[in-house]
Amino acid sequence: MTSRLRRGRSWRMLAGAGFALLLAGCDGDSIPQARVLPGEDLPAPPPEETPPGNNQQQNECKDAPRDVGRITLHRLNRAEYDATVRDLLGDTTQPARDFPADDHGYGFDNNADVLSLSPLLMEKYSAAAEKLVETAWAKGVFGSCALSAENPEPCARDILSRFARRAWRRPVAKEEVDRLVGFLALAKARGDGPEMGVKLALRSVLVSPHFLFRVEKDPDPNSTTPHRLTDVELASRLSYFLWSSMPDETLLATAEAGKLHQPEELEAQVRRMLADPKANGLVENFAGQWLYTRALDSAEPDATLYGAFNEDLRSAMRQETQLVFHEFITGEHKLKDLVDAPFTYVNDALATHYGLPKPGSSTPVRVDLTGHPERAGIFGQGSLLTVTSNPDRTSPVQRGVWVLEQLLCSAPPPPPPNVEGLPPAVDPNQTMRERMAQHRSQPACQGCHRLMDPLGLALENYDAIGRWRMKEVSGAPVDPTGELPDGTVLRGADDMRRFVKQDPKLPACLTEHLLTYALGRGMRPEDACAVSEIAATAEASGGRLSDYILSIVLSDHFTQRRGEPEAQKP
């Protein structure tokens, strides 16, 4: 169980120990914009946190009640919509860029509980459907047969049944096809030809809830007894987890044949799908939010202080993180080696920025970091270092919060309102460490900053755009030393990498983020044992990213769901 899951109890314990007053005024720098906290004080959960595989927790979880949870009807978010019409119609225009932005929950924009459907979005869906159908029709995408003016129904039925099956990601009933074919009569009554009737039917498929939502049915919606997903429901849950898109013909046919629930078949499909280029959906949409790569789009370093930053560098930084993560999808690296991976991907511009030898390429090239340990792992990557900085300086607080929340699931609560951030330096020669120490001297700031600052200060050798430095902007020498509340002293980034990688909370925290994304819902205290067991299984299987993914996909949490009792009326 991670600290985030037991936040409610943890902070009550701290209050009991006298920390409540200290935590009441936590502040410093602003919290990273991409960070989204659960927003509720979670109730006391089951067993204490222990490393994956710990016998005590395993025994405690053995008898603990299980709840696979319920997932709200899941609307396709913008990324999923674009990927789906790409794979369904071959359309790469990304029509969802014109849709309203999706809300976020628990750090991801695929959280079903916050994916609402507004009238404006419905209008956008309708307009997009018309344009998609017209474009695809002109390209002959639906040309499986020729519509006869005298007897168009057989061809229309063939086109519509094939299309609806793929778009709705399930077998289509004869009655449903009959209703779609009914558009022919509607068109004829308006004086239009059969082509218009088929186009109207195709548009109706694309604005149907069966296309816009990932439908998973509960035989008894009010029952809390878990039940397995059908194979076709499981196919969609799997494809949107790994690809952010619809099942392909192989996956859908396997599901329709009733084979997908078999563990060996499920594992085979996972390995096939991870090797497919569409697994980039996992890179862009999971890693892009977990590792904050998406936030790089809005990063605006001060041009006066950091004029070296430009669009080419922004692109190279983004590609570096994506390529490293993609190698973890298909490679043999342990997932926790992301912290100190001894390789990266750079082009000439980014290599120069980092002080590495140029690879002689304008496109990213895999390079070995032997001799350059300062660039090892995600802490050496410009994308993360830039998005966790302020425009005009580094931010040890944002960097520390990122580590605590994204890797250790132990982030402190958000700062209360109406508190001041880090004040300007009294002495221009003050180091960041000295300024942070001064800030921590305020009683209202000590509690949180004692946790956050040491981790962020250990990265002070990286400036606000990720360059290695020995002096701060003021000219003062960098002091990357921080002392954790337990007396552990971190003297720079290498110490920090070792500290994080050895932290027993790391595997469960990685699982928690990945499971949150896979299910599209936030974790609750009741999920703690499942998170711990999935992490333990993944580590026992080798600890690779593919092991974590398989452990999740084969778990009851991924293959089952339950209904929800009807709310009691007052």
DOROKE-925326 format. One line per field, with one value per residue (C-alpha): y, z, x negated. Coordinates in steps of 0.02 Angstrom, whole numbers, plus 50000, padded with zeros to 5 digits. Example, Ala and Ser with C-alpha at 12.3 -4.5 7.8 and 13.67 -1.06 7.14 Angstrom:
BEGIN
yy (49775  49947) $
zz (50390  50357) $
xx (49385  49316) $
This chain:
BEGIN
yy (50000  50167  50322  50404  50268  50289  50477  50502  50395  50452  50634  50601  50507  50654  50769  50658  50675  50862  50899  50969  51147  51133  51062  51196  51322  51219  51322  51376  51367  51331  51149  51079  51122  50946  50876  50821  50758  50651  50797  50701  50642  50457  50350  50235  50088  49910  49847  49948  49983  49860  49813  49702  49522  49557  49406  49505  49608  49458  49371  49523  49541  49356  49375  49555  49583  49613  49739  49753  49915  49993  50101  50235  50222  50281  50415  50418  50563  50669  50562  50404  50480  50532  50364  50272  50365  50343  50155  50146  50261  50298  50479  50566  50743  50730  50804  50799  50945  51049  50971  51050  50998  50843  50858  50766  50654  50567  50631  50569  50631  50459  50456  50403  50497  50667  50635  50726  50753  50932  50995  51083  50922  50832  50965  50939  50751  50777  50895  50780  50628  50714  50768  50599  50504  50620  50611  50423  50399  50503  50394  50234  50173  50093  50022  49839  49836  49948  50025  49982  50115  49981  49869  49957  49863  49711  49819  49946  49807  49739  49909  49956  49790  49784  49964  49958  49801  49885  50056  49983  49856  49710  49598  49692  49621  49603  49724  49856  49834  49844  50012  50076  50015  50112  50270  50217  50239  50404  50468  50407  50495  50657  50630  50580  50429  50274  50346  50483  50355  50253  50409  50460  50287  50293  50461  50391  50253  50383  50482  50327  50297  50129  50222  50371  50266  50105  50009  49877  49806  49738  49595  49661  49847  49852  49702  49724  49545  49549  49473  49446  49562  49482  49446  49589  49710  49649  49676  49860  49884  49808  49903  50071  50033  49988  50081  50218  50150  50020  49833  49779  49635  49506  49557  49577  49409  49325  49401  49352  49174  49172  49146  49310  49265  49124  49186  49117  49200  49362  49362  49326  49472  49588  49543  49563  49732  49799  49759  49855  50038  50083  50054  50232  50274  50211  50318  50477  50461  50367  50418  50589  50626  50522  50592  50765  50761  50843  50989  51029  51104  51249  51274  51451  51478  51660  51709  51829  51699  51544  51601  51434  51355  51348  51243  51121  51088  51069  50939  50847  50840  50770  50639  50588  50544  50459  50352  50300  50249  50158  50056  50005  49941  49818  49794  49692  49838  49834  49968  50047  50067  50217  50308  50278  50202  50212  50264  50398  50468  50635  50728  50848  50996  50906  50824  50996  51060  50918  50928  50756  50711  50747  50588  50670  50667  50790  50650  50565  50426  50303  50344  50257  50365  50281  50424  50538  50473  50644  50609  50437  50404  50522  50642  50684  50724  50903  50877  50835  50962  51101  51069  51059  51230  51406  51515  51611  51483  51306  51248  51121  51113  51065  50939  50866  50855  50767  50633  50609  50599  50516  50391  50365  50411  50509  50686  50810  50895  51052  51214  51304  51464  51636  51585  51664  51574  51580  51763  51849  51823  51947  51926  51901  51784  51668  51492  51409  51293  51441  51522  51362  51342  51517  51476  51315  51412  51473  51353  51349  51286  51159  51004  50990  51068  50948  50812  50902  51013  50885  50786  50942  51019  50862  50910  51088  51049  51053  51227  51275  51203  51049  51106  51045  51188  51219  51397  51472  51618  51737  51664  51577  51398  51264  51166  51009  50945  50903  50814  50708  50704  50537  50612  50539  50662  50672  50750  50775  50683  50517  50502  50546  50412  50280  50338  50333  50169  50082  50150  50002  50111  50128  49966  49990  50172  50130  50002  50125  50251  50117  50035  50204  50234  50057  50063  50245  50271  50328  50207  50188  50115  49956  49935  49932  49743  49725  49857  49770  49598  49660  49743  49587  49476  49595  49602  49413  49397  49507  49683  49742  49862  49719  49618  49757  49772  49585  49577  49712  49638  49465  49532  49525  49715  49720  49572  49600  49735  49753  49853  49984  49982  50104  50260  50264  50391  50509) $
zz (50000  49951  50055  49936  49968  50153  50151  50265  50404  50375  50399  50550  50625  50588  50672  50823  50827  50828  50644  50609  50647  50538  50391  50400  50312  50182  50036  49938  49751  49654  49631  49455  49349  49282  49457  49505  49677  49726  49815  49960  50127  50104  50248  50348  50240  50277  50309  50332  50186  50158  50010  49876  49924  50110  50199  50332  50208  50099  50249  50294  50117  50105  50216  50171  50079  49894  49788  49604  49598  49472  49325  49261  49080  48993  48859  48735  48775  48638  48614  48609  48485  48366  48376  48351  48193  48130  48147  48095  47944  47909  47958  48029  48037  48227  48228  48419  48426  48396  48545  48719  48828  48936  49123  49227  49377  49479  49359  49195  49067  49041  49210  49171  49321  49249  49063  49046  48888  48861  48727  48645  48636  48562  48426  48392  48379  48253  48145  48153  48105  47949  47894  47931  47833  47682  47677  47697  47568  47442  47473  47447  47625  47626  47449  47488  47361  47239  47290  47162  47133  47109  47255  47372  47531  47516  47488  47620  47744  47709  47727  47885  47975  47943  47994  48150  48212  48204  48266  48411  48445  48463  48362  48299  48315  48162  48239  48254  48071  48024  48109  48017  47850  47890  47844  47662  47675  47764  47626  47492  47577  47567  47385  47411  47338  47433  47449  47562  47665  47695  47739  47867  47942  47950  48038  48162  48203  48245  48362  48445  48630  48574  48480  48594  48753  48805  48858  48995  49059  49230  49227  49394  49404  49590  49639  49717  49674  49548  49377  49231  49083  48922  48801  48686  48835  48889  48713  48718  48895  48838  48674  48753  48890  48773  48613  48667  48522  48463  48451  48286  48187  48269  48445  48407  48317  48464  48581  48472  48468  48659  48684  48760  48940  48931  49022  48892  48750  48847  48876  48692  48641  48763  48696  48516  48553  48646  48493  48380  48339  48410  48582  48561  48630  48799  48781  48734  48848  49002  49008  48937  49093  49222  49170  49130  48949  48897  49012  48906  48776  48891  48969  48937  49011  49029  48863  48946  49063  48959  48778  48729  48745  48579  48489  48419  48594  48661  48527  48558  48745  48717  48596  48715  48856  48738  48656  48821  48887  48725  48744  48915  48837  48723  48807  48951  49070  49241  49260  49410  49303  49228  49376  49321  49146  49073  48899  48817  48646  48588  48426  48398  48473  48633  48651  48644  48770  48887  48858  48774  48615  48460  48381  48209  48179  48179  48234  48404  48417  48558  48654  48796  48950  49015  49070  49088  49239  49267  49121  49180  49198  49199  49321  49188  49054  49003  48985  49168  49231  49128  49174  49359  49355  49360  49205  49289  49406  49464  49588  49716  49782  49615  49583  49757  49743  49576  49651  49803  49706  49541  49604  49788  49799  49957  49903  50039  50033  49926  50013  50099  50018  50058  50097  50018  49906  49910  49938  49832  49890  50024  49971  49783  49826  49924  49854  49824  49969  50085  50024  50051  50225  50267  50206  50306  50462  50465  50576  50457  50316  50401  50394  50206  50153  50258  50143  49977  49980  50002  49849  49742  49806  49754  49573  49587  49471  49331  49285  49236  49061  49112  49080  49199  49301  49444  49479  49501  49397  49533  49518  49686  49685  49676  49837  49793  49971  50064  50225  50240  50401  50450  50439  50269  50175  49986  49904  49727  49592  49605  49789  49747  49610  49731  49868  49756  49672  49839  49914  49943  49895  49715  49640  49719  49668  49487  49493  49567  49426  49291  49363  49379  49195  49142  49230  49202  49384  49541  49670  49837  50002  49956  49808  49917  49925  49738  49703  49818  49743  49563  49604  49691  49544  49420  49519  49538  49349  49312  49353  49171  49113  49015  49177  49264  49117  49112  49299  49285  49134  49213  49379  49440  49443  49255  49202  49319  49376  49486  49495  49623  49752  49716  49822  49976  49965  50114) $
xx (50000  49926  49930  50051  50177  50164  50150  50297  50226  50047  50083  50191  50043  49931  50055  50051  49863  49876  49848  50019  49969  49815  49911  50045  49936  49842  49788  49637  49643  49799  49849  49822  49973  49993  50012  50187  50223  50371  50449  50520  50460  50462  50526  50415  50363  50311  50134  49975  49863  49724  49616  49691  49677  49669  49738  49827  49925  49958  50034  50136  50198  50236  50388  50431  50597  50576  50665  50621  50719  50833  50784  50900  50956  50798  50811  50669  50555  50480  50325  50430  50553  50415  50328  50492  50544  50366  50380  50563  50560  50379  50409  50255  50324  50348  50524  50530  50409  50566  50656  50660  50513  50537  50535  50405  50426  50290  50159  50233  50358  50436  50522  50700  50772  50724  50752  50917  51021  51076  51198  51051  50953  51103  51112  50927  50954  51094  50991  50840  50945  51012  50839  50761  50893  50885  50695  50690  50827  50731  50577  50675  50650  50823  50810  50842  50985  51079  51245  51378  51510  51642  51595  51471  51514  51397  51245  51299  51325  51152  51068  51161  51145  50957  50931  51040  50951  50782  50841  50939  50802  50923  51039  51192  51368  51478  51604  51468  51419  51603  51617  51463  51530  51689  51595  51614  51802  51780  51667  51786  51932  51833  51797  51616  51527  51469  51294  51360  51454  51297  51197  51328  51321  51131  51140  51264  51140  51008  51121  51191  51149  51080  50944  50915  50912  50826  50980  50961  51124  51166  51293  51356  51313  51352  51246  51074  51027  50883  50911  50794  50799  50857  50716  50764  50773  50602  50534  50583  50516  50351  50335  50372  50244  50102  50148  50270  50372  50496  50457  50386  50462  50348  50396  50581  50589  50502  50629  50776  50709  50719  50532  50475  50516  50389  50231  50111  50209  50221  50033  50000  50109  50022  49850  49910  49987  49835  49729  49849  49809  49979  49904  49842  50014  49950  49794  49886  50036  49973  49791  49833  49934  49841  49671  49744  49684  49847  49813  49661  49778  49821  49649  49586  49412  49361  49283  49161  49089  49115  49105  49030  49201  49293  49423  49295  49230  49407  49443  49279  49312  49486  49422  49284  49404  49526  49392  49317  49488  49528  49370  49431  49593  49506  49338  49271  49241  49317  49448  49363  49206  49294  49217  49038  49041  48864  48922  49026  49076  49006  48977  48833  48926  48977  48806  48724  48851  48805  48618  48614  48519  48623  48691  48685  48872  49015  49132  49117  48988  48967  48808  48718  48694  48537  48427  48579  48674  48750  48867  48923  49108  49256  49172  49043  49172  49206  49394  49423  49296  49376  49557  49514  49430  49497  49469  49328  49249  49246  49378  49318  49496  49574  49437  49455  49643  49627  49515  49626  49788  49743  49613  49649  49835  49795  49832  49877  50046  50067  50020  50162  50225  50157  49979  49828  49705  49517  49471  49335  49157  49104  48923  48895  48752  48865  48873  49040  49003  48978  49139  49236  49160  49218  49391  49395  49352  49532  49630  49777  49665  49554  49662  49683  49519  49416  49485  49481  49328  49188  49244  49257  49096  49002  49043  48976  48831  48961  49019  49197  49178  49080  48901  48767  48695  48576  48635  48806  48870  48808  48633  48642  48576  48709  48735  48835  48843  49002  49042  49199  49301  49222  49047  49004  48895  48906  48754  48811  48907  48815  48862  49040  49050  48987  49105  49260  49216  49191  49351  49470  49618  49558  49631  49803  49805  49764  49904  50025  49999  50004  50161  50246  50215  50260  50429  50466  50513  50425  50359  50449  50389  50483  50364  50208  50188  50217  50084  49961  49993  49981  49815  49750  49801  49719  49557  49554  49575  49425  49480  49488  49622  49700  49705  49801  49921  49951  49975  50108  50196  50206  50270  50450  50451  50427  50533  50680  50799  50951  51111  51153  51293  51432  51412  51522  51661  51680) $
